[in-house]
Amino acid sequence: MNTRILFPTAAFVMLSVAVFAQVEIPEVKPKADSLQMAVDTLLLEGITITAERPLFSVEGEKTLYQVSDDPTVQGGVASDALQNAPGVSVDVEGNITLRGTSSVEIWINDQPSNLTEENLKAYIQTLPANAIDRIEVITNPSARYATTADGIINIVMNTKIKRNEFFCFGTNVSSQPYVMPWASYVWKNDKWTVNAYANTYWYHGKGEAHSEKDLYGEDEEGNQVLTSHLKSSMFNNYATYSPGVNLNLTYTPDKMNTFSLYAMFWDSFGPSEVRQERERIEYIEQSGEYKYSIENKSNSNYLFLPYGLNYQHKFDEEGHNLTLRMNGSITRSALPIDYHKIYTLPSPYERAFVMDYVSTNIPINARVDYNLPYSKNGEFGMGINAGWEGKNECSPLDSLANGVYVHDSVMSYRFRQVDHHLGGYFQVRHRFGNFTVQPTLSLRYYRTGIVYPDAPNYDSTAYYFYPLPSLHLSYHTQSMHNFKLSYSMRIQNPYAEQLSPFIKFDEESYATGNPKLKQVFTHNIEASWTKYWDDFGSVGLTGYYKGKQNEINKITDAAYHEHYGRVVSFNWPVNVGRSYNAGGEFNMMYRPNGMFNLRFYANLYESYIKTDDALESSEMLCYSFRLNLWTKLWDRLEVHASAYYNSPTQTLFWKKGANYSVDCGMRADFFDHKLSVFVNGYDLFGLLKQDTYIDSPTVTVSETSRYNSSCVCAGFTLRFGNIELENEAQNGGEAAGQ
C-alpha cells in the first residue's frame, strides 16, 4: 500500500501580551544557624580546608545541577538555568524537552507544577535564576513518583513567591488556517495562589491519501496465492472548534500544610466530510473487478474534564512529610456518521448506513505517600495507591434496506469495561559518603473485566498480582566523575478488550482480541559514566539493555471470513515472543559559560525480535543523533538551532523508515524582560517524512506519509506586574522530601 498525505504549507504568528513584571528581591538576613552554605569550611589544627559542592552530581536516580553555585546564570532567568541542566533543552518559545522527548513533567519543590503550557512558559522566562537552589533531572523515575512521563524535571527553590499578580492574553494564527485566542491570569499572596487559563481555537483542514494493498491466502492445494488487490484515494475536509478552561487553586495556611485543587474543561467539536474512490480486484472468491466511491459525513464531539486534589503535611523541615493525592477525569467521545458506498462495477448498487458512536471513560485514582528521614544520610519512603476506571462504548449501526434504515446487529456493538488496581511501594535511600544506594519494591494488583450485553459469550475477566523491584546505585567523586548503575522491572498487563475474542466488523476489515495474551515483562539495565567540568560542560557514556518477554504487538493479518465471503485483512494483538534493544549512548555538552552551550547526542543499538516458535526473527542496527546549539548574546538575544536524524526502526512484520529535520529560531528580550520578540523556523528544508512497511505472511503494505511541515512562527510578549520573592531559611540546602 503506497500512501501519500498532503497538507497545506504552515506558517503562523503568535501575538501575546502578558501582565506581570520586573522582579523585586527584598534584602533578607537569615539567621546564621539556619543558613546552609554552598561551601563548607572545616578548621583543623589551624588549617582551613574548603570542600566545594560539585556543580553537577548524581545521587540515586537524580542528576543534580546546583544552580545557586553557578555564577554564570545568576543574572538570567529560569529558562537560562534549565538550558544548562543535563539533558534538558528549552526552545525560544519555552517548550521543554528531556533527552529529545517532550514526555516530561515539570515539578516545583517536589510537587507537580500543574501549570498550563502557556503559564509554564511565562514562569520559566520570568523567574530569576538566582531564586533557584538546584534542578533535579530524573530520566527513569521510580515507583514513588507515580508518573507516566518518561522523565521529571524538579525545580527546587531557595526562595518562595510571596506575592504576584499577572494577566496574559494572546492569539496564535496559522495559514492552515488556524486561530487560537487565549487568556491567562495568576494571583498569589503568602497563602493563596489562583491560576486560571482559557482558550478557544478554530481549525480548518484538508487532506488526501492514496494507497495500495495486497492480501494473500491459500488456494485449494494449500499454496499461497494473491487473493486481492486494493487501490484507493481519499479526500477529506474538516473543521474543529475547541473551547477550554483550566483552574488551579493552592492554599498554604502555614509552612507545614499545603492544599491544592485543579480542574479543567475542554470541548472539541466540528463537521467532517470524507470522499474515497476505490478499485478492488478479487482473484479467488467473488472474483472480478469492483469500483465504488464512499462518502460519509460526521459531526464529532470530544469532551474532557480532568480534576485533582492534593494535600501535603510537613512534620519538620528535614523531609518528614505525608502527601495525599486524588485525581480523575471524565471523557466523552461522540461520532455520528452518515455513510454511503456507491458501486459502479460490477453493477450499480448503493450501500448506506448511519452510526452513532459514543464512548465514556471515567478513571479515579487515590494515592498516599509518606517520607521519613532516619538519619542525615538516609530516608525511607512508602506509599499506597488505588484506582478504578469504567469505560462504556456503544456503536449502534442502522443499514438502509428497501428505503428504510434497519438495525444491523452484526455491525453494531456495545460493551462496558471496568478495571481496578491497588498497589504499594517501599523505598530506602542511603548515602555512604559519595555512594548512594536506592532500592525500591512495589507490589501491585490489577483486575480487568469486560461485559458485552448483547453477546455475553465474549465476556472476559483477568486478575494479576505482581512485584516490581528496582535498584539505583550512584557514586561521584570530588573531581565530578559520576557513575550510575540501575535495574528496574516493569510489567504490562493486557486489558479486557484485548483479551476478548469479540469481533468488531468494518466495511473492508475487522478487529478482534486474543484470549491467550500474556503479561509483558520488561527488564531495564543501565550503566553510565559522566564527567562534568565547570568551565567546559560534560561528556557521558551510557550502556543499556531493555529486554521484553511476551511483548504485545498489534499484527495485521489476512484470512477468509464468512461475513465478507472472501479474504480480508484484520488486526489483533499477539505476544511476539522475545525482543530487546541493547546499545549505547554518547552525549556531550560544551558550555564555557552559562549563556552558551552546544550539545551532541548519539544513540546506537541493536533491535532484535524472535517469536516463541522461532519461525520468525528480525535483527536491525538502529541509530540516531541530535545536535543542538543555544546561545544568549548581549544578555537579551537567544539563538537556537537543532538538527536530528532517526534511522529506520522495527517491530514484528513492521518497519518504520528514517526521519530527519532541521529547525532554528531566535528570541530577543527588551526593557528588563518586559518585551520579548521571537521568530522560529521548523523543518527548514522540508525534509520531514515517514515511510512505513508491513511484510507479514499474508499482508504486504508500503506506506509513505509526507506533508509540508516547513513552518515559520513569530510573535511577541509584553509583561507588566509584580513578583515579590522571599528568601527561604534553607538557602542552598536540600529541600524536604528529596
Residue pairs with C-beta under 8 A, 6 or more apart in sequence:
1 211
1 212
1 213
1 214
1 230
1 694
1 701
1 702
1 703
2 210
2 211
2 212
2 702
2 703
2 704
3 209
3 210
3 211
3 703
3 704
3 705
4 208
4 209
4 210
4 704
4 705
4 706
5 207
5 208
5 209
5 705
5 706
5 707
6 207
6 208
6 706
6 707
6 708
7 176
7 205
7 206
7 207
7 707
7 708
8 175
8 176
8 206
8 708
9 175
9 708
9 710
10 174
10 175
10 176
10 708
10 709
10 710
10 711
11 174
11 175
11 711
11 712
11 713
12 172
12 173
12 174
12 175
12 176
12 178
12 711
12 712
12 713
13 172
13 173
13 713
13 714
13 715
14 93
14 170
14 171
14 172
14 173
14 713
14 714
14 715
15 170
15 171
15 173
15 715
15 716
16 118
16 168
16 169
16 170
16 171
16 182
16 715
16 716
16 717
16 718
17 168
17 169
17 170
17 717
17 718
18 122
18 166
18 167
18 168
18 169
18 170
18 184
18 717
18 718
18 719
18 720
19 166
19 167
19 168
19 718
19 719
19 720
19 721
20 122
20 126
20 164
20 165
20 166
20 167
20 168
20 186
20 719
20 720
20 721
20 722
20 723
21 166
21 674
21 719
21 720
21 721
21 722
21 723
22 672
22 673
22 674
22 722
22 723
23 126
23 127
23 128
23 131
23 723
23 725
24 722
24 723
24 724
24 725
25 128
25 130
25 131
25 159
25 725
25 727
26 724
26 725
26 726
28 726
28 727
30 727
30 729
30 731
31 729
34 729
34 730
35 729
35 731
35 732
36 730
36 731
36 732
36 733
37 732
38 52
38 53
38 66
38 68
38 69
38 732
39 50
39 51
39 52
39 53
40 50
40 51
40 53
41 48
41 49
41 50
42 48
42 49
42 50
42 51
51 478
52 69
53 66
53 69
54 66
54 476
54 478
54 480
54 532
55 65
55 66
55 69
55 70
55 480
55 532
55 534
56 63
56 64
56 65
56 66
56 86
56 480
56 482
56 530
56 532
56 538
57 63
57 64
57 66
57 476
57 480
57 482
57 532
58 64
58 474
58 475
58 476
58 482
58 483
58 484
58 530
59 431
59 436
59 474
59 476
60 429
60 436
60 438
60 472
60 474
61 138
61 140
61 141
61 142
61 438
61 472
61 474
61 486
62 136
62 137
62 138
62 154
62 738
63 85
63 86
63 87
63 136
63 137
63 138
63 139
63 482
63 530
64 134
64 135
64 136
64 137
65 81
65 84
65 85
65 86
65 134
65 135
65 136
65 137
66 133
66 134
67 73
67 81
67 129
67 132
67 133
67 134
67 135
68 130
68 132
68 133
68 134
68 158
68 731
68 732
69 732
70 81
70 84
70 534
70 594
72 593
72 594
72 595
73 80
73 81
73 84
73 129
73 594
73 595
74 129
74 130
75 129
75 130
75 635
76 128
76 129
76 594
76 595
76 632
76 635
77 124
77 125
77 126
77 127
77 128
77 129
77 673
78 123
78 124
78 125
78 126
78 127
78 128
78 129
78 131
78 132
78 155
79 90
79 94
79 124
79 125
80 129
80 594
80 595
80 632
81 129
81 132
81 135
81 594
82 88
82 90
82 96
82 124
82 135
82 153
83 89
83 90
83 597
83 630
84 591
84 594
84 597
85 135
85 137
85 153
86 137
86 530
86 538
86 540
86 589
87 98
87 99
87 137
87 139
87 151
87 587
88 96
88 97
88 98
88 135
88 137
88 153
89 96
89 97
89 98
89 100
89 599
89 628
89 630
89 642
90 96
90 124
90 630
91 640
91 663
91 665
91 680
92 638
92 640
92 665
92 666
92 667
92 678
92 680
93 121
93 665
93 667
93 678
93 680
93 713
94 120
94 121
94 122
94 124
94 125
95 102
95 121
96 102
96 104
96 106
96 120
96 124
96 153
97 104
98 104
98 137
98 139
98 150
98 151
98 153
99 139
99 150
99 151
99 601
100 601
100 626
100 644
101 150
101 151
103 149
103 150
103 151
104 149
104 150
104 151
104 152
104 153
105 112
105 113
105 147
105 149
105 151
105 152
105 153
106 112
106 113
106 115
106 120
106 152
106 153
106 155
107 113
107 152
107 153
107 154
107 155
108 154
108 155
108 157
109 154
109 155
109 156
109 157
109 735
110 154
110 156
110 735
110 736
110 737
110 738
111 258
111 260
111 310
111 312
113 120
113 123
114 195
114 248
114 260
114 262
114 308
115 123
115 195
115 248
116 184
116 195
116 197
116 246
118 168
118 170
118 182
118 184
118 197
119 168
119 184
119 186
119 195
119 197
122 166
122 168
122 184
122 717
122 719
125 673
125 676
125 717
126 673
126 719
126 723
127 723
128 725
131 157
131 158
131 159
131 725
132 155
132 156
132 157
132 158
133 156
133 157
133 158
133 731
133 732
133 733
133 735
134 156
135 153
135 154
135 155
135 156
136 152
136 153
136 154
136 156
136 738
137 151
137 152
137 153
138 145
138 151
138 152
138 153
138 154
139 150
139 151
140 151
140 486
140 488
140 524
140 526
141 147
141 149
141 151
141 152
142 427
142 438
142 440
142 470
142 472
142 488
143 425
143 427
143 440
143 442
143 468
143 470
144 369
144 381
144 383
144 425
144 427
144 440
145 152
146 325
146 367
146 383
146 385
156 734
156 735
156 738
157 728
157 735
158 727
158 728
158 730
158 731
158 732
159 725
159 726
159 727
159 728
160 725
160 726
160 728
161 188
161 723
161 724
161 725
161 726
162 189
162 190
162 724
162 725
162 726
163 188
163 189
163 190
163 722
163 723
163 724
164 186
164 187
164 188
164 721
164 722
164 723
164 724
165 186
165 187
165 188
165 721
165 722
166 185
166 186
166 719
166 720
166 721
166 723
167 183
167 184
167 185
167 186
167 721
168 183
168 184
168 185
168 717
169 181
169 182
169 183
169 184
170 181
170 182
170 183
170 715
170 717
171 179
171 180
171 181
171 182
172 178
172 179
172 180
172 182
172 201
172 715
173 179
173 180
176 203
176 204
176 205
177 203
177 204
178 201
178 202
178 203
178 204
179 201
179 202
179 203
180 199
180 200
180 201
180 202
181 199
181 200
181 201
182 197
182 198
182 199
182 200
183 197
183 198
183 199
184 196
184 197
184 198
185 194
185 195
185 196
185 197
186 193
186 194
186 195
186 196
187 193
187 194
188 194
190 252
191 251
191 252
191 253
192 249
192 250
192 251
192 252
193 248
193 249
193 250
193 251
193 252
194 247
194 248
194 249
195 246
195 247
195 248
195 249
195 250
196 245
196 246
196 247
196 248
197 245
197 246
197 247
198 243
198 244
198 245
198 246
199 243
199 244
200 241
200 242
200 243
200 244
201 240
201 241
201 242
202 239
202 240
202 241
203 239
203 240
203 242
203 270
204 238
204 239
204 240
205 236
205 237
205 238
205 239
205 240
206 235
206 236
206 237
206 238
207 235
207 236
208 233
208 234
208 235
208 236
209 233
209 234
210 232
210 233
210 234
211 230
211 231
211 232
211 233
211 234
211 703
212 229
212 230
212 231
212 232
212 702
213 229
213 230
213 569
213 699
213 700
213 701
214 226
214 228
214 229
214 230
214 699
214 700
215 226
215 227
215 228
215 229
215 230
215 558
215 567
215 568
215 569
215 698
215 699
216 224
216 225
216 226
216 227
216 558
216 567
216 697
216 698
216 699
216 700
217 224
217 225
217 227
217 284
217 558
217 559
217 560
217 567
217 698
218 224
218 225
219 225
219 284
224 697
225 283
225 284
226 283
227 282
227 283
227 284
227 285
227 558
227 566
227 567
228 280
228 281
228 282
228 283
228 284
228 566
228 567
229 280
229 281
229 283
230 278
230 279
230 280
230 508
231 278
231 279
231 280
232 276
232 277
232 278
232 279
233 276
233 277
233 278
234 274
234 275
234 276
235 274
235 275
235 276
236 272
236 273
236 274
236 275
237 272
237 273
238 270
238 271
238 272
238 273
239 270
239 271
239 272
240 268
240 269
240 270
241 268
241 269
241 270
242 266
242 267
242 268
242 269
243 266
243 267
244 264
244 265
244 266
244 267
245 264
245 265
245 266
246 262
246 263
246 264
246 265
247 262
247 263
247 264
248 260
248 261
248 262
249 260
249 261
249 262
250 258
250 259
250 260
250 261
251 258
251 259
251 260
252 258
252 259
253 259
255 314
255 317
256 313
256 314
256 315
257 311
257 312
257 313
257 314
258 310
258 311
258 312
259 309
259 310
259 311
260 308
260 309
260 310
260 311
261 307
261 308
261 309
261 310
262 306
262 307
262 308
263 305
263 306
263 307
263 308
264 304
264 305
264 306
264 307
265 304
265 305
266 303
266 304
266 305
267 301
267 302
267 303
267 304
268 300
268 301
268 302
268 303
269 299
269 300
269 301
269 302
270 299
270 300
271 297
271 298
271 299
272 297
272 298
272 299
272 300
273 295
273 296
273 297
274 294
274 295
274 296
274 297
274 298
275 293
275 294
275 295
276 293
276 294
276 295
277 293
278 290
278 291
278 292
278 293
278 294
279 289
279 290
279 291
280 289
280 290
280 291
281 288
281 289
281 290
282 288
282 290
282 566
284 566
284 567
285 560
285 565
285 566
285 567
286 565
286 566
288 345
288 346
289 345
289 346
290 343
290 345
290 346
291 343
291 344
291 345
292 341
292 342
292 343
292 344
292 345
293 341
293 342
293 344
294 339
294 340
294 341
294 342
294 507
295 339
295 340
295 342
296 337
296 338
296 339
296 340
297 337
297 338
298 335
298 336
298 337
298 338
299 336
300 333
300 334
300 335
301 332
301 333
301 334
301 335
302 331
302 332
302 333
302 334
303 330
303 331
303 332
303 333
304 329
304 330
304 331
305 329
305 330
305 331
306 327
306 328
306 329
307 327
307 328
307 329
308 325
308 326
308 327
308 328
309 325
309 326
309 327
310 323
310 324
310 325
310 326
311 323
311 324
311 325
312 321
312 322
312 323
312 324
313 321
313 322
313 323
314 320
314 321
314 736
315 321
315 322
316 736
317 729
317 730
317 736
318 373
318 736
319 371
319 372
319 373
319 379
319 734
319 735
319 736
319 737
319 738
320 371
320 372
320 373
320 736
321 370
321 371
321 736
321 737
322 368
322 369
322 370
322 371
323 367
323 368
323 369
323 370
324 366
324 367
324 368
325 365
325 366
325 367
325 368
325 369
326 364
326 365
326 366
326 367
327 364
327 365
328 362
328 363
328 364
328 365
329 361
329 362
329 363
330 360
330 361
330 362
331 359
331 360
331 361
331 362
332 358
332 359
332 360
332 361
333 357
333 358
333 359
333 360
334 356
334 357
334 358
334 359
335 355
335 357
335 358
336 354
336 355
336 356
336 357
337 354
337 355
337 356
337 357
338 354
339 352
339 353
339 354
339 355
340 350
340 351
340 352
341 350
341 351
341 352
341 507
342 348
342 349
342 350
342 351
343 349
343 350
343 351
350 400
351 399
351 400
352 399
352 400
353 397
353 398
353 399
353 400
353 405
353 408
353 411
354 397
354 398
354 405
355 395
355 396
355 397
355 398
356 395
356 396
357 393
357 394
357 395
358 392
358 393
358 394
358 395
359 391
359 392
359 393
359 394
360 391
360 392
360 393
361 389
361 390
361 391
361 392
362 389
362 390
362 391
363 387
363 388
363 389
363 390
364 387
364 388
364 389
365 385
365 386
365 387
366 385
366 386
366 387
367 383
367 384
367 385
367 386
368 383
368 384
368 385
369 381
369 382
369 383
370 381
370 382
370 383
371 379
371 380
371 381
371 737
372 379
372 380
372 381
373 379
374 380
377 430
377 431
377 432
378 428
378 429
378 430
378 431
379 428
379 429
380 426
380 427
380 428
380 429
381 425
381 426
381 427
381 428
381 429
382 424
382 425
382 426
382 427
383 424
383 425
384 422
384 423
384 424
385 421
385 422
385 423
385 424
386 420
386 421
386 422
386 423
387 419
387 420
387 421
387 422
388 418
388 419
388 420
389 418
389 419
389 420
390 416
390 417
390 418
391 416
391 417
391 418
392 414
392 415
392 416
393 413
393 414
393 415
393 416
393 417
394 413
394 414
395 412
395 413
395 414
396 407
396 412
396 414
397 407
397 408
397 411
397 412
398 405
398 406
398 407
398 408
399 405
399 406
399 408
399 411
400 406
409 454
410 505
410 563
411 505
412 454
413 452
413 454
413 455
413 502
413 504
414 452
414 453
414 454
415 450
415 451
415 452
415 453
415 497
415 502
416 450
416 451
416 453
417 448
417 449
417 450
417 451
417 495
417 496
417 497
418 448
418 449
418 450
419 446
419 447
419 448
419 449
419 495
419 496
420 445
420 446
420 447
421 444
421 445
421 446
421 447
422 444
422 445
423 442
423 443
423 444
423 445
424 442
424 443
425 440
425 441
425 442
425 443
425 468
426 440
426 441
426 442
427 438
427 439
427 440
427 441
428 437
428 438
428 439
429 436
429 437
429 438
430 436
430 437
430 438
434 475
434 476
434 477
434 478
435 473
435 474
435 475
436 472
436 473
436 474
436 475
437 471
437 472
437 473
438 471
438 472
438 473
438 474
439 469
439 470
439 471
439 472
440 469
440 470
440 471
440 472
441 467
441 468
441 469
441 470
442 467
442 468
442 469
442 470
443 465
443 466
443 467
443 468
444 464
444 465
444 466
444 467
444 468
444 491
445 463
445 464
445 465
446 463
446 464
446 465
446 493
447 461
447 462
447 463
447 464
448 461
448 462
448 493
448 494
448 495
448 496
448 499
449 459
449 460
449 461
449 462
449 496
450 459
450 460
450 461
450 496
450 497
450 499
450 500
451 459
452 458
452 459
452 500
452 502
455 502
458 500
458 501
458 502
459 500
460 496
460 499
460 500
460 513
460 515
461 496
462 493
462 494
462 496
462 499
464 491
464 493
464 519
466 491
466 519
468 488
468 489
468 490
468 491
469 487
469 488
469 489
470 486
470 487
470 488
470 489
471 486
471 487
471 488
472 484
472 485
472 486
473 484
473 485
473 486
474 482
474 483
474 484
474 485
475 482
475 483
475 484
476 482
476 483
480 531
480 532
480 533
480 534
481 529
481 530
481 531
482 528
482 529
482 530
482 531
482 532
483 528
483 529
484 526
484 527
484 528
484 529
484 530
485 526
485 527
485 528
486 524
486 525
486 526
486 527
487 523
487 524
487 525
487 526
488 523
488 524
489 521
489 522
489 523
489 524
490 521
490 522
490 524
491 519
491 520
491 521
491 522
492 519
492 520
492 522
492 552
493 519
493 520
494 517
494 518
494 519
494 552
494 573
497 513
498 513
498 514
498 517
498 552
498 573
499 513
499 514
499 515
499 517
500 513
500 515
501 512
501 513
501 514
501 515
502 512
502 513
503 510
503 511
503 512
504 510
504 511
504 512
505 563
508 568
508 569
509 568
509 569
509 570
509 571
510 561
510 563
510 568
510 570
511 570
511 571
511 572
512 570
512 571
512 572
513 572
513 573
514 572
514 573
514 574
516 575
517 552
517 573
517 574
517 575
518 550
518 575
519 550
520 548
520 549
520 550
520 551
520 552
520 575
521 548
521 549
521 550
522 546
522 547
522 548
523 545
523 546
523 547
523 548
524 544
524 545
524 546
525 544
525 545
525 546
526 542
526 543
526 544
526 545
527 542
527 543
527 544
528 540
528 541
528 542
528 543
529 540
529 541
529 542
530 538
530 539
530 540
530 541
531 538
531 539
531 540
532 538
535 592
535 593
536 590
536 591
536 592
537 588
537 589
537 590
537 591
537 592
537 597
538 587
538 588
538 589
539 587
539 588
540 585
540 586
540 587
540 588
541 584
541 585
541 586
542 584
542 585
542 586
542 587
543 583
543 584
544 581
544 582
544 583
544 584
544 585
544 605
545 580
545 581
545 582
546 580
546 581
546 582
547 578
547 579
547 580
547 582
548 578
548 579
548 580
549 577
549 578
550 575
550 576
550 577
551 575
551 576
551 577
551 579
551 609
552 573
552 574
552 575
552 576
553 573
553 574
553 576
553 651
553 652
553 654
554 571
554 572
554 573
555 571
555 572
555 573
555 574
555 652
555 653
555 696
556 569
556 570
556 571
556 653
556 694
556 696
556 699
556 701
557 569
557 570
557 571
557 572
557 696
557 698
557 699
558 567
558 568
558 569
558 570
558 698
558 699
559 567
559 568
559 570
559 698
560 566
560 567
561 567
561 568
561 570
569 699
575 612
576 609
576 611
576 651
576 652
577 609
577 610
577 611
577 612
577 613
578 609
578 610
578 612
579 607
579 608
579 609
579 610
580 606
580 607
580 608
581 605
581 606
581 607
581 608
581 622
582 605
582 606
582 608
583 603
583 604
583 605
583 606
583 622
584 603
584 604
584 605
585 601
585 602
585 603
585 604
586 600
586 601
586 602
587 599
587 600
587 601
587 602
588 599
588 600
588 601
589 597
589 598
589 599
590 597
590 598
590 599
591 597
591 598
595 631
595 632
595 633
595 635
596 630
596 631
596 632
597 628
597 629
597 630
597 631
598 627
598 628
598 629
598 630
599 626
599 627
599 628
599 629
600 625
600 626
600 627
600 628
601 625
601 626
601 627
602 623
602 624
602 625
602 626
603 623
603 624
603 625
604 621
604 622
604 623
605 621
605 622
605 623
606 619
606 620
606 621
606 622
607 618
607 619
607 620
607 621
607 622
607 649
607 650
608 617
608 618
608 619
608 620
609 616
609 617
609 618
609 619
609 650
609 651
609 652
610 616
610 617
610 618
611 617
611 652
616 652
616 653
618 650
618 652
620 648
620 649
620 650
620 655
622 647
622 648
622 649
622 650
623 647
624 644
624 645
624 646
624 647
625 644
625 645
626 642
626 643
626 644
626 645
627 642
627 643
627 644
628 640
628 641
628 642
629 639
629 640
629 641
629 642
630 638
630 639
630 640
631 638
631 639
632 638
632 639
633 639
636 668
636 669
636 670
637 666
637 667
637 668
637 669
638 666
638 667
638 668
638 669
639 664
639 665
639 666
640 664
640 665
640 666
641 662
641 663
641 664
641 665
642 662
642 663
642 664
643 660
643 661
643 662
643 663
644 660
644 661
645 658
645 659
645 660
646 658
646 659
646 660
647 658
648 655
648 656
648 657
648 658
649 655
649 656
650 656
653 694
653 695
653 696
654 692
654 693
654 694
655 692
655 693
655 695
656 690
656 691
656 692
656 693
657 689
657 690
657 691
657 692
657 693
658 691
659 688
659 689
659 690
660 687
660 688
661 682
661 683
661 687
661 688
661 709
662 683
662 684
662 685
662 687
663 680
663 681
663 682
663 683
663 684
664 680
664 681
664 684
665 678
665 679
665 680
665 681
665 713
666 678
666 679
667 676
667 677
667 678
667 679
668 676
668 677
668 678
669 675
669 676
670 676
670 677
673 719
674 718
674 719
674 720
675 716
675 717
675 718
675 719
676 716
676 717
676 719
677 714
677 715
677 716
677 717
678 713
678 714
678 715
678 716
679 712
679 713
679 714
680 711
680 712
680 713
680 714
681 710
681 711
681 712
681 713
682 709
682 710
682 711
682 712
682 713
683 709
683 710
683 711
684 710
685 710
686 708
686 709
686 710
688 706
688 707
688 709
689 704
689 705
689 706
690 704
690 705
690 706
691 702
691 703
691 704
691 705
692 701
692 702
692 703
692 704
692 705
693 701
693 702
693 703
694 700
694 701
694 702
694 703
695 701
